């Protein structure tokens, strides 16, 4: 059984297990998603060491930045954001070593969720300066939206809540709540902003999705603002996390001396990669084969299947790739 999960301090509010486990059940994928509450980020190494079948983790409050020193590497997106919400666990069966690769899919999920709501709005107040806010700022700048940071503590280029004057509010048309204020069970809490200054020009987005309508959203909506919660962001980042966990490249020894001239994509419910002592199984995935002029497979890229694509051969039988004499050989089990 493949294992995935979420690490954080308090996780009873999370919808992630239902989302992922329903997906695994519907697609007949032998995997399980669990919650791992850890009181300190110092407990993270023992969690990894004690779960041999763990392939990937999501990370939530308060560990999106604290977990970084425990990683072997980070993707360029995670490095630019300075926070990690997704970790891929790569194990080497030959020597027992593992690599932890950090990524950030919050930016992807948030960008996909807010893009259709922007409607020409281009100036955002971002409330809170935790790990989630860094991903939000990154995504907004990618979408061409100017960002003003707001926090309880004043620092360079960061306003406090008391700095939100009528003039400052009038200069913005988007507010993003990246704080945990209003999250279940403290559903009556909300950021202390001048809600009376909000009007129908505003888009007010709360990253919280439990409860479905937060106190922040209620107050902004009563002023005529367009509001949204973080559920669509959760789904978008979860899908991106699953792609990251299960996207791998396998390169043959012959790639340096041979030229790739052809690509062939094969989809199967089960793909087994066997390289020396490394054995990895991918369920409901697409294997793209990169071949030389003689048809030899020099590289394999495995990605999760999400929708039917053109130029993909759909196989009824499992696909089994073995490394033999420096190249990959395909066997249809």
N, C-alpha and C positions, 0 to 999 in steps of 0.2 A: 504494500500500500504506500503510495506517494503521499507525503505530508507537506502541508503549507500552513501558515498561521499568521497571527497578528501579535506583536509585542507592544506592551504599554503598561501603564501603572493601574488604570481603572478602565476596564473594558466591557462592563455590563451593558453599555449603551450601544455596542457595535452591532451593525447589521451584516457585517462581512461574512460570518459563518453561514448564514442562511443564503446569501447571494452565491457564494462559491459552491457550497455543498449542493444546492439545487442545480447549479450548472453541471457539476460533476455527475450527478444522478441522471439528469436529462441526456447527457452525452455518453453515458456508460463509461466514464473515466474512473479507474480505481484510485481515487485520491480523496483526502479528507482535509478540511480546513478547521483549525482549532484556535482558541484564544490562549495566549500565554501571558498572564499577568506577572510581571516581575517588579519587586519593590525597589530595585536599584539596577542601573545599567551594568553594574558589576556582576550581576547574575547572568548576563548575556552569554559569556563563553560556555558556562556549564549547560545552558539550554541547548546550544548548538552541539556540544559534545555528547549530550544525552539523547539525541534524536537522529539516529543514523539514516532515517528515510526522509529527513527534511530537505526539501528542494528550494523553498523560497519563503520569505517572510515579508509582511507589511510592518511598518513602524508607525506608531502614533505617539501622542503626547505622553511623557515629555522627552522622548528619546530620539527625535529626528536629527538632532545635532550631536547629542551625547554619544550615539552609537558609532560615529564616524571613526574614532581612533581604533576601533576593533576590526575595521574592514581592511582587506588587502588592496582594494582599488575602488575607484568611483568612475562612473560614466562622465563625459564632459558636461552633460546637463546637470547632474548632481553637483559637480564641482562648481559650476557657475552659480547655482542656487545656494550652495553651502548647507544643504540639508538633504537627508535621505529618508524616503518613506517606503522603499522597496529594496530587498536584499536577495540576491541569487546565491544559493549555496552550491558550489561546485566541488565535488568530492573526487579524489583520485584513488580508485580501488587498489592500485598497484602498491603505493606506499602509505596509504591511509591519510594523506594530507588533504586539506581542503582550502578553497579560496572563497572569500566572501566579497561579492561585488555589489556596491551600492548604486542605486539609481533613484530618480525622483519622477514619479508618475503623477504627482499632484498637479504639476504644471500642465500636463497633457489633459487630465480630467477637467481641471478648472477652465482651461482655454476652450475646450470643446463645449463646456456647459454655458459659458458666458457669451461666446461669440454671437449666437443668434439673438441675444437680448440687448446688445450694445446700441443698435439703432442710432448711430452717429455720436453717441456719448464718448467723451475722450479725456475726462479728468476725474481720477479716482482718489478717494480717501481710503487707505488700507489700515484697518484697526487691528493693533496687535503686532508684535515683532518676534513671534515664535517661528518654528520651522515651517509651518504652513504658509505664513505670510510671505516668506521668501520665495516660495514657489508661485504664489499669486502675483507678486511683483514681477517676477520673471515672465510669466505668461502675459500679463497686461502690457508690459513693454514690447513683447513680441507682437502684440495686436495693435501697437501704435497708441496705447493709452498712457497718458502721463500719470505718475504715481506720487502722491503725498503720503508719507508714513506718519502714523499716529500711535503713540504709546503712553503709558502712565508716567514713564521717565523721559525727560527731555534730553536729547543729545543732538549731535550735529545732523542736520537734515531730517530731524524727527520732531514733530509737533506733539504737545501734550493735549489732553482732552480740553483743558481750560483755554487752549489756543484756538479752539474752533469757534471763532467769532462769526458774526453774520456775513462779513466780507469773505472769510475763508470758505464758509459753506456755499455762498453764492458762486464761488469760482470753481465749484466741483459739481458733477452730476452723477457720480457713482460712489457708493459706499460699500465696502466689503468688510464683513465682520470675520476676522480670523482668530478671535479670542474664543475661549471655551464658555464665555458667559451666556447662559441660557440653555446649556446642554442638560439633558436629563441626568439627575433628578432635580437640579436647581433651575426649574423651568421659568421662574419669575425674574431671573436676573437678565440684564442686558447692558451693553456698553453705555456709558454716561456721555451722550452726545446731545446737542440741542435739536431734538426731534421737531420742534416747532418751526425750524428753518427748512425742513424738508418739504418738497412739493412734487407735483406730477412730472417734473423734469427728471427726477431721480430714478436710478436703478439701484436697489439695495439688495445685496446678495449675502446670505449667511452660509458659511461653510458647514454649520451644524445641520444635521438631518434628523435628529431625534431630540426634541419633538419635531413633527413635520412643519409646524408653524411656530417659530420662536417668538419670544417677547419683542425682540428687535424687529422682526418681520411685521408683527402686529402693529407696532407703533409707526413704522414707516408706511405701511399700507394705509393706515388711518389718515395719513397726510397726503394720500394720492399717489404714492410712489409705486413703481413696478417692483415686485419682490420675488425672490427665489431662494430655495434652500439648497443644501449641498448634496442632495440625493443623486442628481444626475452626474455631479462631479465624482461622487463615490463610485458609481458604475463605470464611468470613463476611466478613472485611475485604476480600478480593479481589473478591467479588461487589459489595460496597458501593462499592468504588473504581471498578469498571466502570460502575456506575450514575452515579456522580458525574462521571466523564469524559464520559459520553454523554448527560447530561441538560441540556438547554438550553431557554431561553425566547426567543422572537422576538416582539417587540411592534411593532405597526404605528403609523404616525403618527396614525391616526384614533382611537386608543384613548381619548385624553383627552376627545374630543367625542362619543363614542358609548358606549352601555351594552351590556355583554355579557349576553345573555339565554339563550344555548344553548351546550351543550358536545357535541362529537362526537369520538369516538375512532376512529382508523383505524390498522390495523397493516399493515406491509408489510416485505418483505425489504430494500427500499431506499427511503430517503426523502432527497430532495435539496432543500435550502433554498438559494434564490438571492435575495440582497438586495443590490442595487447590484453591487459587485464581490466581495461575499462569497459564496462557494460552499462549502457543507458537505454531506457525505454521511453518512448514518447507516444502518447495516445492522441488519436484524432489530429494528425499533423500533416504538413506538406514538407517533403524533402526535395529541395532543388539540387540537382546534380550538375556539376561543372565538369565537362569532359574535354579531352584533347582530340586531335584529328583522328585518332585510332579508337575513339570511344571509351578510353580509359577514364574512370572517375577520379578526379584529382582533388575535388572539394565537395563537401556536402553542407548545405544550410538547411536547418530544421526550424520551421515556424508553426505555431498552432493554427489549425484550420478554424476560420471564422465565418467564411461565406464562400459560396461557389464561385470559382474564378475561371476565366478562359485560359486555354493553353495548359491545363493541368490534367494529367491522366489519373483517373480515380480507380484505385486498385481495391479489389475485394479481399485480397490475401495480405497478410502481414509482410512488411518489407524488412529484410535483414541485411545489414551492411557489415562486412568484415574487412579488416585491413590485412592485405596479403601482398608481400613483396613491394611495399611502398605505395600501393594504390588501394582503392576501395572496390570490393566485389559485391554485387547485389545478388541476394538469394531471395526468392519469393517463397516464404514458408507455407 
